[in-house]
Amino acid sequence: MSKVLLILWGPFGFRADELAETIGAERLSITVLYGPRYFAPIRYLALFFKTLVILSQRHPDVVYAQNPPVFCPLTCLLYCRIKGARLIIDHHSIWKVKTLGGGPLSKLLGLLEEVAARGAYGNTAPHDYWAEKLRGMGARNVLVVHDFVERNPNSRDEALRRQFASESLIAISSHGGHPLERIEAEAKGVAMDTTVALLMTGPPAKLEARLSSYALPPNVRYLGFLERETYERLKASADFALNITDEPYTLSHVLLEFAASSLPTITSRQRVVEDFFGDALLYTDSSSPAEIAEKVRTFRDASVREDYRMRIERLYDALQARRPEELTRLRALVFAEQDPGRS
């Protein structure tokens, strides 16, 4: 069996966790001066050398590297070319398309992404949109491997609900801290209905400073980054979920978490989300607090929540049914049991 090393430049990544577990890879988060953007030039140079040292020490047969930042797979490509190892890139997103405009820097990074995608033995993506873009770059062996979250085994816990809220309905939202996540709009929307409590979770390093500058309404509470067991129990105990973001082309991992907990969910209307979830979610057409409040009022009706709960459970069952085929194709790509081709 080939020795596989999955590498990402960052402290955490749920998708990386799942992929590593699926293929039995050793997962490494490599970080240097993580955080402020003004450290980026020094950070990427340091990460380049640190990654090469680690690869030289571990001698993997297959390197599975995450993009972005594209400098991570490019560093791994250099190692693989020298040592004869196989490189596979998981494109969590395509950096040029998602975060950059059309200036010189965008064009340069787009070129680097093409070099990496074409040079790798294989490329994986979390949804069809990124896969289309990769094929347009001439990427080899493109596979779509959707995110997946195992079903939440917990059930509604009334004592836990009382611990966090006294309101009759509990909504939950979870964010990573991206600037385009509309956390304040969620808070303002829920504030218009005092029968609903919104419990927000997420990493303090990304959210505390942002939320400290905004006075949360009484029925909106930031809980920090909860321990996994408490977080899972809270998702199973909530009445519905919110995930409002203007982040483009994003199929948020947390939407899969909510689906695994059978949570009716209000989210932003985006092509990649609608393509994946269809009518299983309740969509907003804008990020305005007024529209969010309107959707929250819709979910006050227990029969509506139950309808969306059944929709999301049907979708989850379909995802679960197709999961084995996706994983078989992924293992074939990683371990070169067969050449999956360009499709």
SULRA-V73265 format. One record per residue. N is the residue number from 1. RES is the residue in one letter. D_CENTER is the distance of its C-alpha to the mean C-alpha in Angstrom with 1 decimal. Layout:
n: {N | N}
res: {RES | RES}
d_center: {D_CENTER | D_CENTER}
This chain:
n: {1 | 2 | 3 | 4 | 5 | 6 | 7 | 8 | 9 | 10 | 11 | 12 | 13 | 14 | 15 | 16 | 17 | 18 | 19 | 20 | 21 | 22 | 23 | 24 | 25 | 26 | 27 | 28 | 29 | 30 | 31 | 32 | 33 | 34 | 35 | 36 | 37 | 38 | 39 | 40 | 41 | 42 | 43 | 44 | 45 | 46 | 47 | 48 | 49 | 50 | 51 | 52 | 53 | 54 | 55 | 56 | 57 | 58 | 59 | 60 | 61 | 62 | 63 | 64 | 65 | 66 | 67 | 68 | 69 | 70 | 71 | 72 | 73 | 74 | 75 | 76 | 77 | 78 | 79 | 80 | 81 | 82 | 83 | 84 | 85 | 86 | 87 | 88 | 89 | 90 | 91 | 92 | 93 | 94 | 95 | 96 | 97 | 98 | 99 | 100 | 101 | 102 | 103 | 104 | 105 | 106 | 107 | 108 | 109 | 110 | 111 | 112 | 113 | 114 | 115 | 116 | 117 | 118 | 119 | 120 | 121 | 122 | 123 | 124 | 125 | 126 | 127 | 128 | 129 | 130 | 131 | 132 | 133 | 134 | 135 | 136 | 137 | 138 | 139 | 140 | 141 | 142 | 143 | 144 | 145 | 146 | 147 | 148 | 149 | 150 | 151 | 152 | 153 | 154 | 155 | 156 | 157 | 158 | 159 | 160 | 161 | 162 | 163 | 164 | 165 | 166 | 167 | 168 | 169 | 170 | 171 | 172 | 173 | 174 | 175 | 176 | 177 | 178 | 179 | 180 | 181 | 182 | 183 | 184 | 185 | 186 | 187 | 188 | 189 | 190 | 191 | 192 | 193 | 194 | 195 | 196 | 197 | 198 | 199 | 200 | 201 | 202 | 203 | 204 | 205 | 206 | 207 | 208 | 209 | 210 | 211 | 212 | 213 | 214 | 215 | 216 | 217 | 218 | 219 | 220 | 221 | 222 | 223 | 224 | 225 | 226 | 227 | 228 | 229 | 230 | 231 | 232 | 233 | 234 | 235 | 236 | 237 | 238 | 239 | 240 | 241 | 242 | 243 | 244 | 245 | 246 | 247 | 248 | 249 | 250 | 251 | 252 | 253 | 254 | 255 | 256 | 257 | 258 | 259 | 260 | 261 | 262 | 263 | 264 | 265 | 266 | 267 | 268 | 269 | 270 | 271 | 272 | 273 | 274 | 275 | 276 | 277 | 278 | 279 | 280 | 281 | 282 | 283 | 284 | 285 | 286 | 287 | 288 | 289 | 290 | 291 | 292 | 293 | 294 | 295 | 296 | 297 | 298 | 299 | 300 | 301 | 302 | 303 | 304 | 305 | 306 | 307 | 308 | 309 | 310 | 311 | 312 | 313 | 314 | 315 | 316 | 317 | 318 | 319 | 320 | 321 | 322 | 323 | 324 | 325 | 326 | 327 | 328 | 329 | 330 | 331 | 332 | 333 | 334 | 335 | 336 | 337 | 338 | 339 | 340 | 341 | 342 | 343}
res: {M | S | K | V | L | L | I | L | W | G | P | F | G | F | R | A | D | E | L | A | E | T | I | G | A | E | R | L | S | I | T | V | L | Y | G | P | R | Y | F | A | P | I | R | Y | L | A | L | F | F | K | T | L | V | I | L | S | Q | R | H | P | D | V | V | Y | A | Q | N | P | P | V | F | C | P | L | T | C | L | L | Y | C | R | I | K | G | A | R | L | I | I | D | H | H | S | I | W | K | V | K | T | L | G | G | G | P | L | S | K | L | L | G | L | L | E | E | V | A | A | R | G | A | Y | G | N | T | A | P | H | D | Y | W | A | E | K | L | R | G | M | G | A | R | N | V | L | V | V | H | D | F | V | E | R | N | P | N | S | R | D | E | A | L | R | R | Q | F | A | S | E | S | L | I | A | I | S | S | H | G | G | H | P | L | E | R | I | E | A | E | A | K | G | V | A | M | D | T | T | V | A | L | L | M | T | G | P | P | A | K | L | E | A | R | L | S | S | Y | A | L | P | P | N | V | R | Y | L | G | F | L | E | R | E | T | Y | E | R | L | K | A | S | A | D | F | A | L | N | I | T | D | E | P | Y | T | L | S | H | V | L | L | E | F | A | A | S | S | L | P | T | I | T | S | R | Q | R | V | V | E | D | F | F | G | D | A | L | L | Y | T | D | S | S | S | P | A | E | I | A | E | K | V | R | T | F | R | D | A | S | V | R | E | D | Y | R | M | R | I | E | R | L | Y | D | A | L | Q | A | R | R | P | E | E | L | T | R | L | R | A | L | V | F | A | E | Q | D | P | G | R | S}
d_center: {29.0 | 27.3 | 25.7 | 22.1 | 20.3 | 16.5 | 16.1 | 13.6 | 14.9 | 13.3 | 13.7 | 10.5 | 7.4 | 6.6 | 6.4 | 9.5 | 11.0 | 11.1 | 12.4 | 14.9 | 16.2 | 16.6 | 18.8 | 20.3 | 19.3 | 19.8 | 16.6 | 17.4 | 15.7 | 18.2 | 18.7 | 21.7 | 22.2 | 18.6 | 18.2 | 20.8 | 20.6 | 24.3 | 23.9 | 21.9 | 25.0 | 26.2 | 22.8 | 22.1 | 25.7 | 25.6 | 22.4 | 24.2 | 27.1 | 25.4 | 23.3 | 26.5 | 28.3 | 25.8 | 25.8 | 29.6 | 29.9 | 27.7 | 28.9 | 26.1 | 27.0 | 23.5 | 20.9 | 17.3 | 15.8 | 12.4 | 12.7 | 12.5 | 14.9 | 17.1 | 19.7 | 18.0 | 18.6 | 21.9 | 23.1 | 22.3 | 24.1 | 27.1 | 27.3 | 27.0 | 29.7 | 32.0 | 31.5 | 31.1 | 27.7 | 25.2 | 22.0 | 18.9 | 16.0 | 12.4 | 11.4 | 7.7 | 9.5 | 13.3 | 14.3 | 17.5 | 16.4 | 13.5 | 15.1 | 18.7 | 21.9 | 24.6 | 26.6 | 27.8 | 24.9 | 22.5 | 25.0 | 25.3 | 21.6 | 21.5 | 24.4 | 22.9 | 19.8 | 22.4 | 24.4 | 21.5 | 20.5 | 24.2 | 25.1 | 22.6 | 23.8 | 20.6 | 17.3 | 14.3 | 11.6 | 8.9 | 11.3 | 14.9 | 14.8 | 13.6 | 16.0 | 18.7 | 18.4 | 18.5 | 21.6 | 23.1 | 22.9 | 24.8 | 22.2 | 23.4 | 22.3 | 19.2 | 17.3 | 14.5 | 12.7 | 10.5 | 7.9 | 10.3 | 11.2 | 14.9 | 16.9 | 17.5 | 21.2 | 22.2 | 24.3 | 25.2 | 26.7 | 29.2 | 30.0 | 26.5 | 26.4 | 29.7 | 28.4 | 25.8 | 27.4 | 30.8 | 29.7 | 30.1 | 26.6 | 23.3 | 20.0 | 16.9 | 14.0 | 11.2 | 10.0 | 9.0 | 12.0 | 11.4 | 14.9 | 14.2 | 12.7 | 16.0 | 16.5 | 20.3 | 20.6 | 19.2 | 21.7 | 24.5 | 23.9 | 24.1 | 27.0 | 29.1 | 29.2 | 30.5 | 30.3 | 26.5 | 24.7 | 21.2 | 19.7 | 16.9 | 14.9 | 13.0 | 14.1 | 17.7 | 17.6 | 15.4 | 16.7 | 20.3 | 22.0 | 20.5 | 21.5 | 24.8 | 25.9 | 25.4 | 27.6 | 25.5 | 27.6 | 29.2 | 27.1 | 23.7 | 22.8 | 20.3 | 20.1 | 18.3 | 16.0 | 17.5 | 18.5 | 16.5 | 19.6 | 20.2 | 16.6 | 16.9 | 20.4 | 19.5 | 17.0 | 19.9 | 22.4 | 20.9 | 22.3 | 19.4 | 16.1 | 15.1 | 12.1 | 13.9 | 12.6 | 14.3 | 11.5 | 12.6 | 11.3 | 7.8 | 6.7 | 4.5 | 3.5 | 6.6 | 8.6 | 8.9 | 10.0 | 12.4 | 13.6 | 14.3 | 16.4 | 18.1 | 17.4 | 18.6 | 16.1 | 16.9 | 14.4 | 15.0 | 16.5 | 14.8 | 15.8 | 12.7 | 12.0 | 15.8 | 16.1 | 13.8 | 14.9 | 18.3 | 20.4 | 18.6 | 17.2 | 19.3 | 18.6 | 19.8 | 21.2 | 21.1 | 19.6 | 23.1 | 23.9 | 26.7 | 24.6 | 22.1 | 25.3 | 26.6 | 23.6 | 23.9 | 27.6 | 26.8 | 25.0 | 28.0 | 29.7 | 29.2 | 29.9 | 27.2 | 24.6 | 26.1 | 25.9 | 22.1 | 21.7 | 23.6 | 21.6 | 18.3 | 20.1 | 21.5 | 18.3 | 16.9 | 20.1 | 19.8 | 16.4 | 18.0 | 21.0 | 19.5 | 17.3 | 20.4 | 21.2 | 17.9 | 18.2 | 21.8 | 21.2 | 18.6 | 21.2 | 23.9 | 22.1 | 21.5 | 24.9 | 26.8 | 28.4 | 28.8 | 27.8 | 25.3 | 26.5 | 24.8 | 23.6}
